[in-house]
Amino acid sequence: DHRDLHSFPTRRSSDLQEVQSLMKSEDLTLDFSLYSKQVNRTLSAAEKQALFDLHYYLPDDLLVKVDRATMQNSLETRVPLLDYRIVEFALNLPEALKIKNGCSKYLLKQVLYDFVPQALFDRPKWGFSIPLDKWMKNELKEYIESYLFIENDYLDSGQVKKLYQRFLAGENHLYQRIWAVFVLNRFLEGFN
């Protein structure tokens, strides 16, 4: 399933505030002070999201998938851009060198232009994802809705309904948040 992610950084800059609006308690909001000790300046919302991804999404999701897929096929992989020195350097770069004129990974691409043909990396990403957003609007819709609006102590059901309406109205990038709410409510239901 191809997903055009050129607008992704712009969209992500508001993610943190939107996720926090779903939560009933201020105690449940994310505290980035623990993670931003590696950075010598104030982070933007997009950079906070990237740092969160670095600490959780990469090791708990993407790197696990790559490891399993390569082991299944007797391959050994390396992730050179995750060397701690490169990560620290990148974390401390000004945001203007990371995204410039809508071009993400701006500085990295400028360096690569000297060594790699531009056509190999200057193109839309192709992910490994399943069409969950489509399934949630069709085959899984009733099942999702049966758990999505359950009252609990953690999420504001009014905000969840607004988010779901936006998703149904065409903001497909919200499917991951809807799925997370569904999974949380399904999990919580198991304790009742």
N, CA, C and O atoms as a DFTB+ gen file, in Angstrom:
768 C
 N C O
     1  1       0.850      -1.182       0.000
     2  2       0.000       0.000       0.000
     3  2       0.889       1.237       0.000
     4  3       1.640       1.455       0.951
     5  1       0.817       2.042      -1.042
     6  2       1.644       3.235      -1.177
     7  2       1.023       4.383      -0.406
     8  3      -0.178       4.630      -0.522
     9  1       1.803       5.067       0.358
    10  2       1.326       6.231       1.095
    11  2       2.276       7.387       0.806
    12  3       3.479       7.285       1.045
    13  1       1.729       8.490       0.289
    14  2       2.537       9.668       0.015
    15  2       2.753      10.408       1.324
    16  3       1.801      10.925       1.909
    17  1       3.982      10.465       1.783
    18  2       4.279      11.054       3.081
    19  2       4.945      12.415       2.989
    20  3       5.514      12.889       3.972
    21  1       4.884      13.060       1.811
    22  2       5.535      14.363       1.689
    23  2       4.963      15.384       2.662
    24  3       5.701      16.247       3.139
    25  1       3.673      15.313       2.970
    26  2       3.063      16.280       3.885
    27  2       3.098      15.780       5.324
    28  3       2.596      16.456       6.222
    29  1       3.681      14.612       5.556
    30  2       3.669      13.995       6.875
    31  2       4.249      14.885       7.981
    32  3       3.610      15.014       9.026
    33  1       5.440      15.514       7.806
    34  2       5.983      16.333       8.896
    35  2       5.063      17.488       9.286
    36  3       4.937      17.805      10.469
    37  1       4.427      18.111       8.315
    38  2       3.508      19.202       8.619
    39  2       2.335      18.690       9.428
    40  3       1.923      19.309      10.410
    41  1       1.801      17.557       9.010
    42  2       0.656      16.979       9.697
    43  2       1.038      16.566      11.110
    44  3       0.229      16.716      12.026
    45  1       2.236      16.056      11.314
    46  2       2.650      15.541      12.608
    47  2       2.895      16.633      13.641
    48  3       2.865      16.354      14.840
    49  1       3.132      17.849      13.215
    50  2       3.471      18.890      14.178
    51  2       2.334      19.158      15.150
    52  3       2.578      19.682      16.237
    53  1       1.098      18.816      14.796
    54  2      -0.034      19.026      15.699
    55  2      -0.461      17.747      16.393
    56  3      -1.398      17.768      17.191
    57  1       0.199      16.638      16.111
    58  2      -0.217      15.353      16.664
    59  2      -0.216      15.331      18.184
    60  3      -1.171      14.854      18.796
    61  1       0.833      15.836      18.796
    62  2       0.949      15.774      20.246
    63  2      -0.217      16.483      20.923
    64  3      -0.825      15.934      21.842
    65  1      -0.533      17.688      20.482
    66  2      -1.643      18.424      21.082
    67  2      -2.960      17.687      20.859
    68  3      -3.802      17.640      21.757
    69  1      -3.146      17.115      19.680
    70  2      -4.395      16.421      19.384
    71  2      -4.555      15.170      20.239
    72  3      -5.642      14.907      20.754
    73  1      -3.493      14.405      20.394
    74  2      -3.554      13.211      21.234
    75  2      -3.839      13.605      22.678
    76  3      -4.632      12.953      23.356
    77  1      -3.188      14.681      23.156
    78  2      -3.421      15.104      24.530
    79  2      -4.848      15.594      24.739
    80  3      -5.366      15.502      25.852
    81  1      -5.505      16.118      23.685
    82  2      -6.890      16.569      23.826
    83  2      -7.851      15.404      24.037
    84  3      -8.954      15.600      24.546
    85  1      -7.446      14.196      23.652
    86  2      -8.293      13.019      23.853
    87  2      -8.290      12.543      25.303
    88  3      -9.206      11.843      25.734
    89  1      -7.262      12.924      26.050
    90  2      -7.095      12.418      27.409
    91  2      -7.880      13.241      28.411
    92  3      -7.922      14.468      28.326
    93  1      -8.510      12.549      29.371
    94  2      -9.306      13.228      30.388
    95  2      -8.438      13.880      31.451
    96  3      -8.792      14.937      31.974
    97  1      -7.321      13.274      31.774
    98  2      -6.489      13.738      32.876
    99  2      -5.193      14.351      32.385
   100  3      -4.548      13.810      31.486
   101  1      -4.808      15.481      32.971
   102  2      -3.517      16.093      32.653
   103  2      -2.373      15.186      33.074
   104  3      -1.278      15.277      32.518
   105  1      -2.611      14.300      34.060
   106  2      -1.567      13.398      34.536
   107  2      -1.120      12.414      33.466
   108  3      -0.045      11.823      33.571
   109  1      -1.945      12.237      32.431
   110  2      -1.636      11.258      31.397
   111  2      -0.900      11.855      30.210
   112  3      -0.554      11.136      29.273
   113  1      -0.652      13.169      30.236
   114  2       0.026      13.783      29.095
   115  2       1.499      13.381      29.080
   116  3       2.056      12.995      30.107
   117  1       2.108      13.474      27.932
   118  2       3.486      13.038      27.754
   119  2       4.466      14.102      28.230
   120  3       4.309      15.282      27.920
   121  1       5.461      13.687      28.973
   122  2       6.497      14.591      29.460
   123  2       7.775      14.310      28.677
   124  3       8.372      13.243      28.818
   125  1       8.192      15.265      27.855
   126  2       9.358      15.058      27.013
   127  2      10.656      15.483      27.682
   128  3      11.724      15.346      27.085
   129  1      10.593      15.990      28.898
   130  2      11.830      16.414      29.543
   131  2      12.776      15.231      29.752
   132  3      13.995      15.403      29.749
   133  1      12.215      14.021      29.933
   134  2      13.053      12.839      30.115
   135  2      13.844      12.510      28.862
   136  3      14.962      12.001      28.941
   137  1      13.258      12.803      27.701
   138  2      13.875      12.419      26.443
   139  2      14.707      13.524      25.830
   140  3      15.589      13.256      25.013
   141  1      14.443      14.754      26.210
   142  2      15.104      15.861      25.526
   143  2      16.436      16.252      26.168
   144  3      17.004      17.288      25.821
   145  1      16.937      15.449      27.090
   146  2      18.247      15.729      27.683
   147  2      19.359      15.610      26.639
   148  3      20.435      16.183      26.812
   149  1      19.104      14.867      25.554
   150  2      20.101      14.696      24.507
   151  2      20.160      15.917      23.590
   152  3      21.062      16.029      22.760
   153  1      19.207      16.825      23.737
   154  2      19.086      17.960      22.839
   155  2      19.379      19.236      23.605
   156  3      18.902      19.424      24.724
   157  1      20.165      20.110      22.996
   158  2      20.610      21.320      23.675
   159  2      19.752      22.542      23.366
   160  3      20.243      23.668      23.451
   161  1      18.498      22.351      23.014
   162  2      17.607      23.470      22.702
   163  2      16.164      23.029      22.879
   164  3      15.892      21.852      23.113
   165  1      15.245      23.970      22.767
   166  2      13.820      23.675      22.857
   167  2      13.366      22.992      21.574
   168  3      13.729      23.414      20.476
   169  1      12.573      21.940      21.716
   170  2      12.116      21.178      20.563
   171  2      10.755      21.657      20.082
   172  3       9.905      22.044      20.885
   173  1      10.551      21.628      18.761
   174  2       9.228      21.905      18.204
   175  2       8.351      20.670      18.428
   176  3       8.853      19.620      18.829
   177  1       7.062      20.787      18.176
   178  2       6.147      19.650      18.324
   179  2       6.551      18.507      17.393
   180  3       6.506      17.343      17.789
   181  1       6.945      18.830      16.160
   182  2       7.364      17.795      15.206
   183  2       8.629      17.086      15.695
   184  3       8.759      15.872      15.540
   185  1       9.554      17.836      16.281
   186  2      10.790      17.236      16.792
   187  2      10.508      16.375      18.022
   188  3      11.142      15.336      18.209
   189  1       9.571      16.796      18.854
   190  2       9.177      15.967      20.001
   191  2       8.603      14.644      19.521
   192  3       8.901      13.591      20.086
   193  1       7.778      14.694      18.475
   194  2       7.208      13.472      17.915
   195  2       8.315      12.581      17.367
   196  3       8.287      11.366      17.563
   197  1       9.286      13.171      16.684
   198  2      10.399      12.398      16.137
   199  2      11.223      11.756      17.250
   200  3      11.661      10.613      17.120
   201  1      11.431      12.479      18.333
   202  2      12.181      11.937      19.464
   203  2      11.419      10.792      20.126
   204  3      12.011       9.784      20.510
   205  1      10.111      10.953      20.256
   206  2       9.271       9.879      20.785
   207  2       9.388       8.643      19.893
   208  3       9.538       7.527      20.392
   209  1       9.320       8.842      18.565
   210  2       9.456       7.733      17.617
   211  2      10.808       7.046      17.779
   212  3      10.901       5.820      17.735
   213  1      11.846       7.842      17.965
   214  2      13.189       7.298      18.136
   215  2      13.262       6.381      19.355
   216  3      13.918       5.341      19.316
   217  1      12.590       6.768      20.431
   218  2      12.642       5.989      21.674
   219  2      11.677       4.814      21.689
   220  3      11.939       3.822      22.369
   221  1      10.565       4.896      20.957
   222  2       9.542       3.862      21.051
   223  2       9.203       3.190      19.719
   224  3       9.258       1.965      19.615
   225  1       8.853       3.979      18.704
   226  2       8.392       3.407      17.449
   227  2       9.488       2.617      16.741
   228  3       9.235       1.518      16.247
   229  1      10.691       3.159      16.686
   230  2      11.790       2.432      16.046
   231  2      12.107       1.112      16.755
   232  3      12.026       0.057      16.125
   233  1      12.466       1.134      18.050
   234  2      12.868      -0.127      18.679
   235  2      11.711      -1.102      18.915
   236  3      11.914      -2.316      18.874
   237  1      10.504      -0.588      19.162
   238  2       9.386      -1.472      19.501
   239  2       8.561      -1.893      18.299
   240  3       7.660      -2.719      18.441
   241  1       8.842      -1.348      17.111
   242  2       8.030      -1.662      15.942
   243  2       8.897      -1.879      14.708
   244  3       9.085      -3.016      14.276
   245  1       9.423      -0.807      14.143
   246  2      10.115      -0.912      12.862
   247  2      11.347      -1.815      12.900
   248  3      11.513      -2.676      12.036
   249  1      12.198      -1.624      13.883
   250  2      13.422      -2.427      13.936
   251  2      13.114      -3.894      14.223
   252  3      13.823      -4.784      13.753
   253  1      12.060      -4.143      14.990
   254  2      11.638      -5.524      15.259
   255  2      11.192      -6.193      13.958
   256  3      11.557      -7.336      13.683
   257  1      10.399      -5.470      13.160
   258  2       9.917      -6.031      11.890
   259  2      11.079      -6.316      10.941
   260  3      11.125      -7.372      10.310
   261  1      12.009      -5.380      10.842
   262  2      13.169      -5.585       9.972
   263  2      13.977      -6.785      10.447
   264  3      14.405      -7.605       9.635
   265  1      14.186      -6.892      11.744
   266  2      14.961      -7.993      12.306
   267  2      14.300      -9.338      12.011
   268  3      14.968     -10.283      11.592
   269  1      12.996      -9.422      12.228
   270  2      12.292     -10.686      11.973
   271  2      12.307     -11.048      10.494
   272  3      12.545     -12.200      10.131
   273  1      12.051     -10.055       9.640
   274  2      12.011     -10.323       8.200
   275  2      13.375     -10.769       7.679
   276  3      13.459     -11.674       6.850
   277  1      14.431     -10.141       8.161
   278  2      15.765     -10.506       7.669
   279  2      16.217     -11.850       8.242
   280  3      16.840     -12.644       7.536
   281  1      15.909     -12.110       9.514
   282  2      16.275     -13.408      10.096
   283  2      15.550     -14.546       9.372
   284  3      16.127     -15.608       9.138
   285  1      14.287     -14.316       9.023
   286  2      13.507     -15.323       8.303
   287  2      14.179     -15.707       6.984
   288  3      14.047     -16.835       6.509
   289  1      14.896     -14.757       6.408
   290  2      15.539     -14.979       5.117
   291  2      17.055     -15.081       5.208
   292  3      17.756     -14.912       4.210
   293  1      17.556     -15.358       6.405
   294  2      18.989     -15.542       6.642
   295  2      19.825     -14.357       6.177
   296  3      20.906     -14.527       5.612
   297  1      19.316     -13.164       6.421
   298  2      20.044     -11.947       6.070
   299  2      20.501     -11.238       7.332
   300  3      19.855     -11.321       8.376
   301  1      21.609     -10.550       7.224
   302  2      22.121      -9.730       8.314
   303  2      22.008      -8.275       7.886
   304  3      22.506      -7.910       6.821
   305  1      21.370      -7.444       8.684
   306  2      21.210      -6.036       8.316
   307  2      21.915      -5.137       9.321
   308  3      22.166      -5.518      10.464
   309  1      22.218      -3.960       8.865
   310  2      22.799      -2.916       9.705
   311  2      21.994      -1.650       9.507
   312  3      21.415      -1.433       8.443
   313  1      21.957      -0.817      10.525
   314  2      21.240       0.453      10.453
   315  2      22.243       1.560      10.777
   316  3      22.266       2.070      11.897
   317  1      23.072       1.933       9.799
   318  2      24.170       2.870      10.082
   319  2      23.694       4.255      10.518
   320  3      24.405       4.931      11.262
   321  1      22.523       4.693      10.083
   322  2      22.064       6.030      10.476
   323  2      21.581       6.079      11.918
   324  3      21.229       7.152      12.406
   325  1      21.555       4.945      12.612
   326  2      21.199       4.937      14.025
   327  2      22.425       4.875      14.935
   328  3      22.286       4.694      16.144
   329  1      23.600       5.018      14.377
   330  2      24.800       5.148      15.198
   331  2      24.583       6.334      16.137
   332  3      24.122       7.389      15.702
   333  1      24.907       6.172      17.406
   334  2      24.590       7.192      18.404
   335  2      25.180       8.564      18.067
   336  3      24.583       9.591      18.392
   337  1      26.347       8.588      17.418
   338  2      26.953       9.878      17.072
   339  2      26.138      10.599      15.991
   340  3      25.975      11.819      16.034
   341  1      25.636       9.838      15.033
   342  2      24.804      10.435      13.986
   343  2      23.478      10.907      14.568
   344  3      22.988      11.981      14.219
   345  1      22.898      10.103      15.457
   346  2      21.618      10.469      16.087
   347  2      21.780      11.744      16.907
   348  3      20.953      12.650      16.801
   349  1      22.828      11.830      17.719
   350  2      23.054      13.038      18.516
   351  2      23.266      14.257      17.633
   352  3      22.758      15.340      17.927
   353  1      24.018      14.081      16.549
   354  2      24.230      15.177      15.615
   355  2      22.899      15.639      15.023
   356  3      22.606      16.834      14.990
   357  1      22.102      14.682      14.559
   358  2      20.821      15.008      13.919
   359  2      19.844      15.647      14.901
   360  3      19.119      16.575      14.541
   361  1      19.821      15.158      16.132
   362  2      18.908      15.729      17.136
   363  2      19.220      17.195      17.408
   364  3      18.320      17.981      17.704
   365  1      20.472      17.555      17.308
   366  2      20.869      18.923      17.633
   367  2      20.930      19.865      16.423
   368  3      21.268      21.040      16.568
   369  1      20.610      19.358      15.248
   370  2      20.536      20.222      14.072
   371  2      19.350      21.174      14.182
   372  3      18.315      20.797      14.730
   373  1      19.473      22.378      13.684
   374  2      18.306      23.270      13.635
   375  2      17.233      22.651      12.735
   376  3      17.544      21.987      11.747
   377  1      15.993      22.875      13.084
   378  2      14.893      22.280      12.316
   379  2      14.928      22.712      10.848
   380  3      14.492      21.961       9.976
   381  1      15.436      23.904      10.568
   382  2      15.509      24.415       9.193
   383  2      16.403      23.549       8.302
   384  3      16.244      23.562       7.081
   385  1      17.335      22.800       8.887
   386  2      18.177      21.907       8.092
   387  2      17.566      20.518       7.959
   388  3      18.064      19.690       7.195
   389  1      16.496      20.259       8.693
   390  2      15.815      18.965       8.597
   391  2      14.684      19.026       7.583
   392  3      14.486      18.091       6.807
   393  1      13.951      20.118       7.590
   394  2      12.849      20.323       6.642
   395  2      13.027      21.707       6.041
   396  3      13.030      22.708       6.757
   397  1      13.175      21.760       4.718
   398  2      13.368      23.044       4.049
   399  2      12.511      23.067       2.787
   400  3      12.605      22.169       1.950
   401  1      11.690      24.078       2.656
   402  2      10.783      24.212       1.505
   403  2       9.962      22.945       1.278
   404  3       9.751      22.529       0.139
   405  1       9.503      22.340       2.369
   406  2       8.680      21.135       2.270
   407  2       9.454      19.858       2.028
   408  3       8.862      18.783       1.928
   409  1      10.765      19.960       1.933
   410  2      11.615      18.788       1.686
   411  2      12.120      18.254       3.024
   412  3      12.902      18.917       3.705
   413  1      11.669      17.049       3.401
   414  2      12.153      16.456       4.646
   415  2      13.537      15.854       4.432
   416  3      13.914      15.556       3.299
   417  1      14.290      15.674       5.502
   418  2      15.653      15.146       5.478
   419  2      16.540      15.980       4.548
   420  3      17.378      15.445       3.823
   421  1      16.342      17.271       4.584
   422  2      17.002      18.183       3.652
   423  2      18.527      18.013       3.655
   424  3      19.122      17.784       2.602
   425  1      19.159      18.122       4.818
   426  2      20.626      18.061       4.879
   427  2      21.142      16.699       4.415
   428  3      22.115      16.629       3.664
   429  1      20.503      15.630       4.852
   430  2      20.914      14.289       4.435
   431  2      20.859      14.156       2.917
   432  3      21.774      13.604       2.305
   433  1      19.798      14.656       2.316
   434  2      19.674      14.564       0.852
   435  2      20.754      15.382       0.149
   436  3      21.279      14.958      -0.881
   437  1      21.088      16.543       0.693
   438  2      22.141      17.351       0.074
   439  2      23.465      16.604       0.061
   440  3      24.215      16.692      -0.911
   441  1      23.760      15.875       1.118
   442  2      24.986      15.080       1.183
   443  2      24.899      13.909       0.207
   444  3      25.860      13.630      -0.510
   445  1      23.767      13.228       0.176
   446  2      23.613      12.056      -0.688
   447  2      23.689      12.391      -2.173
   448  3      24.125      11.560      -2.971
   449  1      23.272      13.596      -2.553
   450  2      23.323      13.975      -3.966
   451  2      24.726      13.806      -4.558
   452  3      24.865      13.588      -5.761
   453  1      25.763      13.905      -3.723
   454  2      27.139      13.758      -4.209
   455  2      27.544      12.297      -4.430
   456  3      28.528      12.028      -5.118
   457  1      26.788      11.345      -3.847
   458  2      27.214       9.947      -3.871
   459  2      26.212       8.971      -4.486
   460  3      26.594       7.897      -4.951
   461  1      24.946       9.338      -4.488
   462  2      23.890       8.419      -4.919
   463  2      23.019       9.113      -5.959
   464  3      22.708      10.294      -5.807
   465  1      22.620       8.406      -7.011
   466  2      21.715       9.032      -7.987
   467  2      20.428       9.521      -7.304
   468  3      19.794       8.795      -6.539
   469  1      20.075      10.738      -7.599
   470  2      18.929      11.380      -6.942
   471  2      17.646      10.556      -7.076
   472  3      16.836      10.532      -6.149
   473  1      17.450       9.893      -8.191
   474  2      16.219       9.132      -8.431
   475  2      16.033       7.984      -7.440
   476  3      14.908       7.523      -7.247
   477  1      17.110       7.512      -6.807
   478  2      17.000       6.392      -5.876
   479  2      16.382       6.767      -4.531
   480  3      15.809       5.910      -3.857
   481  1      16.488       8.013      -4.139
   482  2      15.957       8.364      -2.821
   483  2      15.046       9.582      -2.819
   484  3      14.387       9.847      -1.813
   485  1      14.992      10.309      -3.885
   486  2      14.152      11.502      -3.932
   487  2      12.817      11.149      -4.602
   488  3      12.516      11.598      -5.708
   489  1      12.029      10.330      -3.891
   490  2      10.737       9.846      -4.388
   491  2       9.838       9.538      -3.197
   492  3      10.322       9.469      -2.067
   493  1       8.548       9.351      -3.425
   494  2       7.653       9.033      -2.302
   495  2       8.029       7.698      -1.662
   496  3       8.545       6.798      -2.325
   497  1       7.760       7.590      -0.365
   498  2       8.008       6.346       0.360
   499  2       6.963       5.304      -0.031
   500  3       5.831       5.625      -0.392
   501  1       7.380       4.063       0.055
   502  2       6.471       2.945      -0.110
   503  2       6.572       2.144       1.185
   504  3       7.622       1.588       1.508
   505  1       5.471       2.098       1.912
   506  2       5.486       1.435       3.207
   507  2       5.185      -0.050       3.107
   508  3       4.929      -0.583       2.027
   509  1       5.222      -0.699       4.255
   510  2       4.926      -2.123       4.363
   511  2       3.591      -2.333       5.064
   512  3       3.316      -3.423       5.564
   513  1       2.772      -1.308       5.102
   514  2       1.563      -1.380       5.909
   515  2       0.416      -2.097       5.199
   516  3       0.393      -2.239       3.976
   517  1      -0.516      -2.532       6.007
   518  2      -1.751      -3.113       5.496
   519  2      -2.750      -1.975       5.313
   520  3      -2.569      -0.917       5.916
   521  1      -3.779      -2.144       4.519
   522  2      -4.761      -1.063       4.291
   523  2      -5.767      -0.953       5.442
   524  3      -6.978      -1.010       5.229
   525  1      -5.252      -0.797       6.648
   526  2      -6.110      -0.760       7.831
   527  2      -7.132       0.367       7.766
   528  3      -8.274       0.191       8.192
   529  1      -6.734       1.521       7.239
   530  2      -7.679       2.637       7.149
   531  2      -8.892       2.262       6.298
   532  3     -10.017       2.634       6.629
   533  1      -8.676       1.542       5.226
   534  2      -9.792       1.113       4.367
   535  2     -10.645       0.067       5.076
   536  3     -11.873       0.128       5.024
   537  1     -10.007      -0.882       5.730
   538  2     -10.744      -1.921       6.450
   539  2     -11.596      -1.315       7.555
   540  3     -12.718      -1.756       7.801
   541  1     -11.041      -0.277       8.232
   542  2     -11.781       0.349       9.337
   543  2     -13.026       1.080       8.847
   544  3     -13.957       1.304       9.621
   545  1     -13.052       1.448       7.587
   546  2     -14.231       2.116       7.020
   547  2     -15.192       1.127       6.379
   548  3     -16.311       1.494       6.022
   549  1     -14.769      -0.125       6.229
   550  2     -15.594      -1.120       5.552
   551  2     -15.773      -2.367       6.416
   552  3     -16.647      -2.402       7.281
   553  1     -14.954      -3.383       6.186
   554  2     -15.124      -4.673       6.841
   555  2     -15.092      -4.612       8.366
   556  3     -15.814      -5.361       9.025
   557  1     -14.282      -3.747       8.928
   558  2     -14.134      -3.676      10.392
   559  2     -14.962      -2.556      11.035
   560  3     -14.902      -2.379      12.252
   561  1     -15.717      -1.811      10.259
   562  2     -16.382      -0.609      10.763
   563  2     -17.276      -0.892      11.974
   564  3     -17.146      -0.229      13.002
   565  1     -18.170      -1.856      11.865
   566  2     -19.085      -2.154      12.983
   567  2     -18.318      -2.631      14.209
   568  3     -18.629      -2.243      15.335
   569  1     -17.330      -3.462      13.989
   570  2     -16.532      -3.981      15.100
   571  2     -15.775      -2.851      15.800
   572  3     -15.745      -2.788      17.029
   573  1     -15.170      -1.968      15.021
   574  2     -14.447      -0.820      15.577
   575  2     -15.405       0.042      16.389
   576  3     -15.106       0.410      17.525
   577  1     -16.553       0.362      15.808
   578  2     -17.520       1.240      16.480
   579  2     -18.063       0.623      17.763
   580  3     -18.429       1.353      18.684
   581  1     -18.122      -0.694      17.844
   582  2     -18.648      -1.338      19.052
   583  2     -17.741      -1.127      20.265
   584  3     -18.192      -1.270      21.402
   585  1     -16.474      -0.790      20.039
   586  2     -15.542      -0.548      21.146
   587  2     -15.054       0.897      21.223
   588  3     -14.490       1.294      22.242
   589  1     -15.251       1.670      20.200
   590  2     -14.641       2.991      20.112
   591  2     -15.193       3.985      21.120
   592  3     -14.441       4.817      21.628
   593  1     -16.473       3.924      21.423
   594  2     -17.104       4.968      22.228
   595  2     -17.438       4.519      23.647
   596  3     -18.308       5.102      24.295
   597  1     -16.767       3.510      24.121
   598  2     -16.974       3.026      25.482
   599  2     -16.445       4.068      26.462
   600  3     -15.329       4.562      26.304
   601  1     -17.238       4.399      27.465
   602  2     -16.808       5.348      28.493
   603  2     -15.734       4.699      29.360
   604  3     -15.871       3.546      29.769
   605  1     -14.677       5.437      29.635
   606  2     -13.638       4.972      30.555
   607  2     -13.042       6.168      31.276
   608  3     -13.420       7.312      31.021
   609  1     -12.118       5.900      32.167
   610  2     -11.512       6.965      32.974
   611  2     -10.383       7.699      32.254
   612  3      -9.816       8.640      32.809
   613  1     -10.047       7.293      31.041
   614  2      -8.849       7.796      30.401
   615  2      -9.098       8.726      29.218
   616  3      -8.370       9.700      29.028
   617  1     -10.132       8.425      28.417
   618  2     -10.352       9.178      27.191
   619  2     -11.664       9.947      27.218
   620  3     -12.658       9.481      27.774
   621  1     -11.657      11.105      26.624
   622  2     -12.842      11.944      26.490
   623  2     -13.624      11.437      25.278
   624  3     -13.198      11.630      24.139
   625  1     -14.761      10.794      25.519
   626  2     -15.508      10.171      24.421
   627  2     -16.014      11.202      23.413
   628  3     -16.163      10.877      22.235
   629  1     -16.281      12.437      23.844
   630  2     -16.688      13.489      22.915
   631  2     -15.586      13.806      21.924
   632  3     -15.845      13.973      20.732
   633  1     -14.350      13.891      22.414
   634  2     -13.207      14.140      21.531
   635  2     -12.953      12.948      20.607
   636  3     -12.566      13.120      19.451
   637  1     -13.176      11.726      21.135
   638  2     -13.016      10.527      20.310
   639  2     -14.029      10.546      19.166
   640  3     -13.687      10.220      18.029
   641  1     -15.270      10.926      19.459
   642  2     -16.309      10.993      18.417
   643  2     -15.937      12.017      17.345
   644  3     -16.111      11.762      16.154
   645  1     -15.425      13.176      17.768
   646  2     -14.995      14.196      16.796
   647  2     -13.866      13.668      15.913
   648  3     -13.873      13.863      14.698
   649  1     -12.909      13.007      16.529
   650  2     -11.784      12.442      15.792
   651  2     -12.284      11.401      14.785
   652  3     -11.838      11.376      13.638
   653  1     -13.203      10.551      15.218
   654  2     -13.738       9.511      14.343
   655  2     -14.521      10.116      13.176
   656  3     -14.433       9.627      12.050
   657  1     -15.275      11.161      13.437
   658  2     -16.016      11.826      12.356
   659  2     -15.056      12.417      11.322
   660  3     -15.319      12.354      10.121
   661  1     -13.960      12.984      11.784
   662  2     -12.943      13.512      10.858
   663  2     -12.353      12.389      10.008
   664  3     -12.135      12.548       8.807
   665  1     -12.102      11.256      10.653
   666  2     -11.579      10.099       9.932
   667  2     -12.569       9.649       8.856
   668  3     -12.186       9.421       7.709
   669  1     -13.841       9.522       9.234
   670  2     -14.863       9.096       8.276
   671  2     -15.057      10.117       7.149
   672  3     -15.436       9.761       6.034
   673  1     -14.790      11.387       7.459
   674  2     -14.959      12.452       6.457
   675  2     -13.783      12.537       5.482
   676  3     -13.795      13.358       4.564
   677  1     -12.778      11.699       5.676
   678  2     -11.693      11.672       4.691
   679  2     -10.295      11.917       5.225
   680  3      -9.333      11.815       4.464
   681  1     -10.146      12.233       6.497
   682  2      -8.803      12.435       7.066
   683  2      -8.225      11.060       7.430
   684  3      -8.121      10.701       8.603
   685  1      -7.856      10.313       6.400
   686  2      -7.433       8.924       6.577
   687  2      -6.199       8.761       7.459
   688  3      -6.015       7.709       8.071
   689  1      -5.350       9.788       7.532
   690  2      -4.147       9.675       8.364
   691  2      -4.485       9.484       9.841
   692  3      -3.606       9.121      10.623
   693  1      -5.730       9.718      10.241
   694  2      -6.143       9.560      11.640
   695  2      -6.421       8.105      12.011
   696  3      -6.716       7.804      13.168
   697  1      -6.327       7.210      11.043
   698  2      -6.677       5.813      11.329
   699  2      -5.847       5.227      12.466
   700  3      -6.355       4.412      13.236
   701  1      -4.579       5.627      12.588
   702  2      -3.735       5.066      13.646
   703  2      -4.231       5.491      15.030
   704  3      -4.182       4.703      15.975
   705  1      -4.703       6.721      15.151
   706  2      -5.232       7.178      16.439
   707  2      -6.533       6.454      16.772
   708  3      -6.759       6.044      17.911
   709  1      -7.384       6.305      15.754
   710  2      -8.641       5.582      15.957
   711  2      -8.336       4.148      16.368
   712  3      -8.966       3.614      17.281
   713  1      -7.385       3.533      15.705
   714  2      -7.003       2.162      16.039
   715  2      -6.462       2.080      17.473
   716  3      -6.791       1.146      18.205
   717  1      -5.646       3.039      17.871
   718  2      -5.102       3.043      19.238
   719  2      -6.217       3.158      20.272
   720  3      -6.179       2.479      21.299
   721  1      -7.213       4.012      20.014
   722  2      -8.355       4.137      20.924
   723  2      -9.120       2.824      20.976
   724  3      -9.504       2.370      22.054
   725  1      -9.343       2.214      19.824
   726  2     -10.042       0.929      19.752
   727  2      -9.302      -0.127      20.584
   728  3      -9.914      -0.827      21.390
   729  1      -7.988      -0.235      20.382
   730  2      -7.197      -1.238      21.096
   731  2      -7.230      -0.976      22.604
   732  3      -7.380      -1.909      23.394
   733  1      -7.091       0.293      23.005
   734  2      -7.150       0.607      24.429
   735  2      -8.501       0.226      25.024
   736  3      -8.563      -0.415      26.073
   737  1      -9.590       0.624      24.350
   738  2     -10.919       0.301      24.872
   739  2     -11.169      -1.201      24.895
   740  3     -11.804      -1.709      25.820
   741  1     -10.684      -1.903      23.901
   742  2     -10.851      -3.365      23.862
   743  2     -10.072      -3.982      25.011
   744  3     -10.549      -4.913      25.660
   745  1      -8.873      -3.466      25.266
   746  2      -8.055      -3.934      26.391
   747  2      -8.756      -3.676      27.724
   748  3      -8.844      -4.565      28.572
   749  1      -9.252      -2.450      27.898
   750  2      -9.918      -2.085      29.148
   751  2     -11.192      -2.901      29.364
   752  3     -11.531      -3.248      30.496
   753  1     -11.884      -3.202      28.285
   754  2     -13.114      -4.007      28.377
   755  2     -12.813      -5.385      28.950
   756  3     -13.650      -5.967      29.640
   757  1     -11.639      -5.904      28.674
   758  2     -11.239      -7.210      29.189
   759  2     -11.111      -7.238      30.700
   760  3     -11.130      -8.313      31.299
   761  1     -10.981      -6.069      31.331
   762  2     -10.858      -6.007      32.786
   763  2     -12.193      -5.782      33.476
   764  3     -12.259      -5.787      34.705
   765  1     -13.255      -5.584      32.708
   766  2     -14.578      -5.346      33.314
   767  2     -15.432      -6.598      33.306
   768  3     -16.569      -6.573      33.776
